[in-house]
Amino acid sequence: MSVAAKKLTWDDIKDWPEDAGRTEIVDGELVMSPTPATRHQRICTLLGVEIFLFVRQANLGEFLSSPMHVILAPHVHYEPDLCFIAKQRQDIVKEKFIDGPPDLIIEVISESNRTHDTVVKFQHYAQYGVGEYWLVDPRDNEISTWRLEDNEYVLLGRARSGDRVATKVLSGLELDPSGVLGER
């Protein structure tokens, strides 16, 4: 006789200390990730600063970086690297988490969990209504942007050095990937 394991929810982990590391719930199962590498953090910081300043200057809404808990469903909770919530949807921003799909999520792909970012999160973010998803790929020095249309992601573009990142959510943003992906 097998015993069914209890599916975890946000309530099960919400009081854990932040230094527990990146904790996500995928279909009710706990997924913990190691601390990102230095290049990953550098890319997040550079990209975050550029987008934060753009969002703030244009008064578009809230731009946040990890650790920020995003609850998409009772058994689906992620900590994306970066996310944006438009001004008119600020009601989903709570004190300790985002309660629903952000307008934009950005993940910097880590080699240790490439499939998690490019397949699992990709599918969940589309399923639960994240309007735009960017995959930042340090290995290929590329940023691919995806727009949600009819509950599926459609490729907006792939940008490399000298290109501009395609985005509908942050219209007017002029971002060249070389400024955030370049080795320093």
N, C-alpha and C positions, 0 to 999 in steps of 0.2 A: 504494500500500500504506500503510495507516495503522498507527501504532504505539500500542499501548495504554499509557496512562499508569499508573504505579504508584499504587495507592491508599495514602494515608498512614495511619499508625497513631500511637498515643500514643508509641511508641518513637522515631518520627521527630522529634518535637518536644519530648520531655520535658526535654531539657537546654537548651532555649532560655532566654535570660534573661527574667525576669518583665517587664522594661520593654519587651519586644517588643510589648506590647499584648495585647488579648484575642484569643487564637488558639483556634479551634475546628475540629474536623474533622467534616464533614458528608458521609456516604457516601464517605469516603476523600479528599475535597477540602478543602484549607485555606481557611478563612473567617476573615478578620481584620476586626475592628471598630474604629472610632475610639474614643477615650476618651469616656465618657459625659459629657453636659452637666451643669452644676451642679445643676439641679433633679433630674435623674435620680439623681445621687449623694446629694443631700439626702434624697430619698425612701428610697433604700436604707439610708441611715444611720438615719433615724428609725424605719423599719419594723424594721430589724435590731435596734436597741436594744430596742424593745418586745418583740419575739419572743424575743430572747436572754435578757432578764430573766425572761420567763415560763418558758421552757424550763429555765433554770438553777434558778429557785426550785422548780419542780416536779420537778427531776431527771429530765427526760424523755429526754435524749440530747445530741446535738451539733448546734449551730446555727452555720453558717459563712457567710461572705460572700466575694464575688469578690475576688481571683482564687483560685478553687478549681476544680481540674480534676475533671470527672466523666466517667468512662469507662463508656459504656453498652454498647459493643460494640467489636471491634477497629478498625472504621473510623468510629465515631461517638463523638465526645468534645466536651463542651460546658463552658463556664465560666458557670454560672448566676449571677445577681446574688446570690441567697440560697438556702440549702438546709438541710434538717433531716434528721438520721438518728436514728432511735429508738435508745434505749439497748440494746435487745436485738439490734440490727443493727450495733453498733459495729465489728464485724470488717471491714466494707467501708471503713472510714476508714483510709487509709494515710498515710505521712509527707507525700507530695507530691500525692496525688490520692484521689478516692473511687472505689472499684472496684465499680461497680454502681449501680443506681438508688436515689437517696435516697427517703425517705418523702414528702418535700415539696420542690418546687422553686418558687421565686418569681422571676418575671422582671418588671422594670419596662420597659414597652414604650418603645422609642426610635422616633421618627418615621423616622429614617434606615434602620431595619431592622424595621419593624412586621410585615411578612409573615414574616420569619424567626422572630419570637417567637410570632406568632399562628397560623401554619400549620406551618412546618417543625419547629420545636421542639415544638409542640403534638402533632404526629403522632409524632415520635420519642419523646417522653417517655411517651406512652401505649403505644407499641409495645414499649418496653424496660422498662416496669413501674414508672414513677414514680407512687407512690400518690396524690398530690394535686398539682395544678398551679394556682398563682395567677398571674393576669395583672393587673398593676397598670398602669392606663391614666391617665397624667397628663393627656392631652388631654380625656378624659371625666370625670376625677376619680372613677374607679370602680375597685374591685377585684372581679374575677370569680374564683370558686373552682370548681375542677373536681375530681371524685373518680373514680378509675379503677374501673370495674366491667365485668367481662367484656371486658377489653382495650380498652375505649373510655372516654373521659371523659364523665361526666354532670355537668351544671351543678348545683353545690350552691347557688350564689347570686351575685347581683351586689349589691355594697354601695357606697353613696354616703354622703355626710355625714349623720350621725345614725343610720345603720344599724350593724349589727354584722356583721363578716366571718364567713361560714359556713365552718366547718372541722371535719373529723372527726379529722384527724391531731393537731391541737393542741386537743383537747376542753377546754373551760373558758376558752379565750382570749377576752377581751372587747376587741375592737379596732374602733374607729370610724375609717373611712378619713380623716376630716377631720383627724385628729391627725398623719397622715403625708403627706397629699396637699396640705394647705393651702399656698398661696403664703406665703412669709415675706420 
